[in-house]
């Protein structure tokens, strides 16, 4: 059987088959979660160790197909229904953003840039930075 369900349990993404845990992924090891909406896929990019040699194999990313089932919104039937892949992506990114909050080195707000000409908030993390503007 090649199907099951994902559950975010604490800091882990748990994959269950027939209500039994098949494997789990520690979300602290996930650098980024991307949504490939046309294919109903979630792509998890894995954090790479700094001291890994080129001779070692390393897991870079994992893709998961989430079947195109619609989740019913019981609170507001008028609200547009969201796909399962959207709900799972939101749950994973919510947890990842909470983890990233603790990893902030410095945040610079309203920095004017020449190219592209705009004002940005720049957040530096221990291994990357993010520009929002």
Secondary structure, 3 states (H helix, E strand, C coil): CCCCEEEEECCEEEEEECCEEEEEEEHHHEEEEEEEHHHCEEEEEECCCCCCCCCCCCCCEEEEECCCCEECCCCCCCCCCEEHHHHHHHHHHHHHHHHHHCCEEEEEEEEEECCCCEEEEEEEECCCEEEEC
